[in-house]
Amino acid sequence: MFFGKLLPRDGNFFDMFNQHADRIMEAARAFSQMVANYNDVPLREKYNRDVDNAERAADRVTHEVNKALHKTFITPIDREQIHGLINTMDDVADLIQDSAETMALYDVRHMTDEIVRLTDISVKCCERVRDAVKLLDKIADPSVADAALKTCEEIDRLESDADRVMRSAMSKLFREEPDVREVIKLKAIYELLETITDKCEDVANLIEGIILENS
């Protein structure tokens, strides 16, 4: 039987999940704009600040969820599922911020086609995470549960796309880039961007588990 028929939804956990997913999207979109406007230094710095602001806002939501867990006796889903989901979502926001900071710290001079492609896939993954999260409080409806599972499958496919781009990017980098410093910089950026999609897939796996156990 679906948990919502038996237990009160104390703690507003679903609302907080949605708030966090929105902050992830803010960070992802700001990062995408930073990449698109990388040669315009004032704009780059503006969007970098926007990423930081979104990540800090996501941290505040994560803190509120973890605090609510300590105060709430009955939770709408398993406590470990709540803890695991919000903290894995927060990892996504952290990785977006890490990617932006690494570009600045390593003084990356230009955006490669591979960075642009990996950024685009990362943004799409974050969009799908937000879409799946927003369905969680309605999975009593089998059609909604099915839609959420399909969204999770799409995240898996996007992560596979990122893997392929990453492998191609690394191959090209080591074959064609003569400057060892640039190799080190770009390798780090590629790996961080691909890890964003990995972490989105982790979120999708947690959501799939919640759906299968509770719908």
Secondary structure, 3 states (H helix, E strand, C coil): CCHHHCCCCHHHHHHHHHHHHHHHHHHHHHHHHHHHCCCCHHHHHHHHHHHHHHHHHHHHHHHHHHHHHHHCCCCCCCHHHHHHHHHHHHHHHHHHHHHHHHHHHCCCCCCCHHHHHHHHHHHHHHHHHHHHHCCHHHCCCHHHHHHHHHHHHHHHHHHHHHHHHHHHHHHHHHHHCCCHHHHHHHHHHHHHHHHHHHHHHHHHHHHHHHHHHHC
